[in-house]
Amino acid sequence: MRFSSIFYTITLIFALGIGAIGIAFLWLIEYDKANYARELNTKYSIVARATLLHLNELINEDEYQEQVSNLYMPQIDNIEKKEKILNQAVILEEITTELGSSAILFYEKKNYLKVTKDDNTLLLIDTAYQPYRYIIIQIIFAFVAGIILLTYIFIIRKIMPLGKLKRQIDKFAQGDLEIKNVATGNDEISQVASAFYDAVSQIKNLNNSRQLFLRNIMHELKTPITKGRITVEMIEKNKNQERLIDVFERLESLINEFAAVERATSRLIGELKPCKVRDVIDEAIDIAMAEESSVGIEAIDDVTIKADFKLLAIACKNIIDNALKYSDDKFVKITITNNEIVFSSKGQPLENDIKHYIEPFTQGTNAKKSFGLGLYIVHNILIAHKLKLIYKYNNGINNFIFSDINLNQGKNIDK
């Protein structure tokens, strides 16, 4: 949980609130203890003084009863019980005066007052003493803390969809249109989640319509191109025939590249299944129709990756085509490691940064018979597979690298 998150902020506020309330209740208990102790001491002082005055016959019975009328503390008359309490009770405080002595005793969660005049000892019980006074305060604190905790849980449950919504937005930002509706009610957060889900669903429908439209166009274009190519093959061989054949070949190549672009940029790739990187490279070499002598493969690791086999093979094929087309010795070396596929070839470095060439219809100055879609297609296929395209030039060698392969091993990156 990040410190800047709303969950952390709310948790911190509630934690500080409960802490402040706890401190306030602790102070209240201590204050109440001190205040109650003062009340008891005053009460016992009045009763002890009135009792000693009565035992010394300085006041009569009526005056005694008048002084203790609101401070009722009856005597313990049972001799055995009285002796037991006097022997086992804890003395909290004891005072001796000229009239006699008095002591506050505590026994079995009750307060007693012992008043002694010579050999005459009276034991009074405080029937109004509240031994559970502080427990009641603690129960009140627990009740208040419980309400605050339930309020915290309620609020967190209400904003919980925000975290789920963020994860769905992150998926959408990465091009994944398989978004779940995380709305859980009719509150404002759920309404936002539902609106986001509806918007993504609409985008997905529009994307599907675009795909269907493009596929229909490409299908319709392939038919006349194929018929035209067949017809050209039947006419007399001359320069015009060669030019027409070249035109139809370029048209067919353009249609195929547009199909690859449509699949890569739509991010709706096929099911990602485990496959050997070496098998993908072999398939790419076959598609490129490259001679065995022009490609060298060095497989350091027997790497498995989750991928759309055909689509990743097209990405490798485009890199192989470019490497053979622009290399000085018409040779490309492919190195497979646990984290990278490196395509190396001798030649001049790129004239511009790699970012320039991954834009559509971008060509180098020496490009021939190229539509400038090769690296654009490669880049989008790699993005769809959560891979990176890196370019390095070292000692006369161009290196195009498919990186982060280890992040795809054994993971369902299509989810």
SEDO-145330 format. One record per residue (C-alpha): residue number from 1; residue in one letter; x, y negated, z negated. Coordinates in pm, whole numbers. Each point is the difference from the previous one (the first is absolute). Example, Ala and Ser with C-alpha at 12.3 -4.5 7.8 and 13.67 -1.06 7.14 Angstrom:
BEGIN
1	A	1230	450	-780
2	S	137	-344	66
end
This chain:
BEGIN
1	M	0	0	0
2	R	155	-331	105
3	F	19	-284	-252
4	S	-175	-229	249
5	S	-296	232	52
6	I	-346	-84	-125
7	F	-8	333	-187
8	Y	314	-94	-193
9	T	-137	-348	-74
10	I	-332	131	-131
11	T	175	270	-205
12	L	235	-259	-149
13	I	-288	-233	-88
14	F	-198	276	-171
15	A	311	131	-179
16	L	75	-350	-131
17	G	-365	-38	-99
18	I	-8	323	-198
19	G	336	-85	-157
20	A	-122	-345	-105
21	I	-320	144	-144
22	G	201	267	-186
23	I	226	-265	-154
24	A	-307	-207	-94
25	F	-163	300	-170
26	L	320	87	-189
27	W	18	-358	-124
28	L	-368	16	-92
29	I	54	319	-201
30	E	293	-151	-190
31	Y	-194	-319	-61
32	D	-306	192	-115
33	K	214	215	-228
34	A	152	-306	-166
35	N	-334	-174	-25
36	Y	-174	308	-140
37	A	283	49	-248
38	R	-47	-357	-124
39	E	-375	57	-36
40	L	56	320	-200
41	N	263	-160	-223
42	T	-235	-290	-77
43	K	-285	239	-70
44	Y	209	226	-226
45	S	147	-300	-180
46	I	-346	-135	-86
47	V	-130	340	-114
48	A	314	78	-205
49	R	-5	-340	-171
50	A	-372	21	-79
51	T	41	356	-133
52	L	296	-92	-223
53	L	-189	-301	-133
54	H	-294	225	-78
55	L	224	265	-168
56	N	154	-277	-213
57	E	-350	-121	-87
58	L	68	-341	144
59	I	-316	19	212
60	N	-322	185	-67
61	E	-166	263	220
62	D	-224	-249	177
63	E	293	-226	90
64	Y	199	303	116
65	Q	-281	122	226
66	E	-44	-350	138
67	Q	370	-22	98
68	V	6	342	172
69	S	-354	-4	136
70	N	117	-28	363
71	L	305	222	-49
72	Y	-156	329	-93
73	M	261	255	-117
74	P	-154	276	-215
75	Q	196	191	-263
76	I	117	361	33
77	D	-154	168	-304
78	N	98	360	78
79	I	300	58	-225
80	E	157	279	215
81	K	-37	-198	320
82	K	130	-312	-171
83	E	310	181	-131
84	K	65	157	340
85	I	-14	-336	178
86	L	218	-172	-264
87	N	262	274	30
88	Q	6	43	380
89	A	-86	-343	139
90	V	257	-231	159
91	I	49	-331	-183
92	L	-18	-281	257
93	E	35	-291	-243
94	E	7	-44	-379
95	I	-28	-314	-217
96	T	41	-39	-380
97	T	-131	-299	-196
98	E	-63	-89	-367
99	L	-355	133	38
100	G	112	336	136
101	S	109	155	330
102	S	-159	80	335
103	A	111	211	296
104	I	-125	70	352
105	L	4	374	75
106	F	-41	186	334
107	Y	-129	355	1
108	E	-156	203	284
109	K	-60	-306	222
110	K	-172	-193	-279
111	N	107	-293	-216
112	Y	-34	5	-381
113	L	56	-264	-264
114	K	151	107	-333
115	V	-56	-242	-287
116	T	175	69	-333
117	K	-47	-172	-340
118	D	209	167	-267
119	D	-110	366	8
120	N	-318	-70	189
121	T	30	72	376
122	L	-275	-60	252
123	L	9	134	357
124	L	-212	-187	254
125	I	-60	115	360
126	D	-31	-240	292
127	T	-300	144	184
128	A	17	-277	264
129	Y	357	83	110
130	Q	20	65	377
131	P	271	261	73
132	Y	-101	23	370
133	R	4	-373	65
134	Y	308	14	234
135	I	-115	313	179
136	I	-306	-192	110
137	I	224	-271	147
138	Q	204	267	179
139	I	-318	154	140
140	I	-107	-342	127
141	F	343	-43	166
142	A	-24	346	159
143	F	-348	-86	130
144	V	118	-332	151
145	A	311	169	150
146	G	-222	273	144
147	I	-223	-257	169
148	I	305	-176	146
149	L	142	332	123
150	L	-330	97	163
151	T	-15	-344	164
152	Y	356	50	130
153	I	-87	343	142
154	F	-315	-142	161
155	I	191	-285	166
156	I	282	227	120
157	R	-253	242	150
158	K	-166	-292	175
159	I	323	-125	160
160	M	145	348	64
161	P	-120	-5	364
162	L	244	-288	60
163	G	295	242	-23
164	K	-170	246	236
165	L	-92	-283	236
166	K	363	-118	7
167	R	119	349	94
168	Q	-254	10	284
169	I	113	-345	120
170	D	363	121	-5
171	K	-100	299	214
172	F	-178	-232	242
173	A	306	-229	15
174	Q	208	302	107
175	G	-243	71	285
176	D	-198	277	-167
177	L	-370	-45	78
178	E	-115	299	-207
179	I	-122	-223	-283
180	K	-221	119	-286
181	N	-283	-204	-147
182	V	107	-55	-363
183	A	-313	-194	-100
184	T	-154	138	-320
185	G	-294	-233	-62
186	N	-163	-327	101
187	D	234	-247	-170
188	E	216	-252	187
189	I	306	229	15
190	S	-207	282	148
191	Q	-150	-242	251
192	V	349	-107	112
193	A	105	367	28
194	S	-309	81	205
195	A	56	-302	226
196	F	363	106	57
197	Y	-108	357	78
198	D	-264	-126	246
199	A	255	-228	170
200	V	252	283	38
201	S	-272	231	130
202	Q	-92	-261	261
203	I	367	-37	100
204	K	27	378	25
205	N	-308	13	224
206	L	140	-277	220
207	N	334	180	18
208	N	-172	323	100
209	S	-195	-188	267
210	R	323	-156	129
211	Q	165	340	12
212	L	-291	151	187
213	F	0	-292	243
214	L	375	23	67
215	R	-8	377	38
216	N	-285	-21	249
217	I	186	-264	201
218	M	321	207	2
219	H	-195	309	100
220	E	-173	-184	281
221	L	331	-146	123
222	K	178	333	1
223	T	-243	147	251
224	P	64	-248	287
225	I	373	-6	-80
226	T	17	379	29
227	K	-203	-3	324
228	G	218	-279	140
229	R	317	191	-88
230	I	-131	313	173
231	T	-97	-201	306
232	V	343	-168	21
233	E	170	340	-16
234	M	-192	96	317
235	I	111	-293	214
236	E	318	-15	205
237	K	317	-33	-203
238	N	156	-343	41
239	K	88	-304	-208
240	N	-365	-99	-39
241	Q	-81	345	-140
242	E	288	-27	-248
243	R	-118	-342	-110
244	L	-358	122	-44
245	I	117	303	-197
246	D	207	-228	-222
247	V	-305	-223	-56
248	F	-222	290	-100
249	E	272	143	-226
250	R	31	-335	-176
251	L	-378	-25	-35
252	E	-15	349	-148
253	S	290	-81	-234
254	L	-176	-319	-107
255	I	-323	189	-76
256	N	193	254	-208
257	E	179	-273	-194
258	F	-326	-182	-62
259	A	-144	327	-137
260	A	295	31	-238
261	V	-37	-364	-104
262	E	-371	51	-65
263	R	65	299	-225
264	A	290	-158	-187
265	T	-146	-345	-62
266	S	-342	135	-103
267	R	172	193	-285
268	L	-256	277	56
269	I	267	264	51
270	G	-68	368	-8
271	E	16	220	-307
272	L	342	-13	-161
273	K	139	350	-25
274	P	340	130	-113
275	C	235	42	295
276	K	373	36	55
277	V	174	-318	113
278	R	215	215	234
279	D	-318	127	169
280	V	-120	-360	47
281	I	333	-91	161
282	D	-13	302	232
283	E	-353	-98	106
284	A	116	-358	65
285	I	288	121	217
286	D	-240	214	202
287	I	-238	-295	52
288	A	289	-224	103
289	M	119	272	241
290	A	353	-72	-116
291	E	280	235	102
292	E	156	209	-278
293	S	343	-144	77
294	S	-123	-356	-63
295	V	-128	65	-354
296	G	197	120	-301
297	I	-175	102	-322
298	E	167	18	-340
299	A	-243	130	-260
300	I	164	-43	-340
301	D	-317	98	-184
302	D	-293	224	95
303	V	-251	-278	-68
304	T	-378	39	-16
305	I	-229	-302	34
306	K	-378	-52	-9
307	A	-83	-155	337
308	D	-218	-13	307
309	F	231	224	202
310	K	-86	-130	349
311	L	-3	-367	-99
312	L	334	14	-184
313	A	148	188	295
314	I	-106	-291	228
315	A	185	-243	-231
316	C	315	213	21
317	K	-42	35	377
318	N	-12	-379	47
319	I	321	-45	-200
320	I	170	276	199
321	D	-114	-160	328
322	N	139	-339	-103
323	A	326	152	-124
324	L	61	186	326
325	K	-111	-296	212
326	Y	231	-257	-160
327	S	295	213	-117
328	D	337	-25	172
329	D	51	376	24
330	K	-368	110	34
331	F	28	197	-322
332	V	-189	-24	-330
333	K	94	165	-327
334	I	-281	83	-245
335	T	91	51	-367
336	I	-260	141	-242
337	T	47	-47	-374
338	N	-229	35	-300
339	N	-102	-366	25
340	E	75	-115	358
341	I	-8	82	368
342	V	280	-192	173
343	F	10	-48	379
344	S	352	-111	101
345	S	126	-105	344
346	K	290	-201	140
347	G	-81	-338	148
348	Q	-34	-371	-47
349	P	-180	-127	-312
350	L	-352	-137	22
351	E	-14	-361	111
352	N	-261	-88	-264
353	D	-109	120	-340
354	I	-191	329	-6
355	K	-316	-191	-99
356	H	1	-159	345
357	Y	-24	336	176
358	I	-280	149	-209
359	E	-239	-260	138
360	P	-210	123	296
361	F	120	-65	357
362	T	348	-104	-116
363	Q	287	106	225
364	G	374	-36	7
365	T	165	-186	286
366	N	116	328	157
367	A	-336	177	-28
368	K	-121	166	315
369	K	-333	166	60
370	S	-95	-66	-361
371	F	-315	-154	-145
372	G	166	-106	-325
373	L	-217	228	-213
374	G	253	265	-101
375	L	121	-137	-336
376	Y	-343	-153	-67
377	I	-151	348	20
378	V	282	148	-211
379	H	-43	-267	-267
380	N	-375	56	-35
381	I	30	379	-5
382	L	257	-26	-280
383	I	-223	-238	-197
384	A	-283	251	31
385	H	234	263	-150
386	K	130	-234	-275
387	L	347	0	162
388	K	236	-287	86
389	L	184	-87	321
390	I	353	-131	-64
391	Y	261	-112	255
392	K	377	-6	-62
393	Y	293	-62	233
394	N	340	136	-102
395	N	319	30	208
396	G	-173	-2	338
397	I	-279	237	-111
398	N	-369	-93	-6
399	N	-181	178	-286
400	F	-381	13	-15
401	I	-105	152	-332
402	F	-331	148	-121
403	S	33	-50	-375
404	D	-187	101	-322
405	I	-70	354	119
406	N	44	135	-354
407	L	-299	-208	-115
408	N	-224	204	231
409	Q	116	343	-108
410	G	-270	192	-184
411	K	-241	-294	-31
412	N	-346	-55	146
413	I	76	-344	135
414	D	-316	1	204
415	K	-210	-34	-312
end
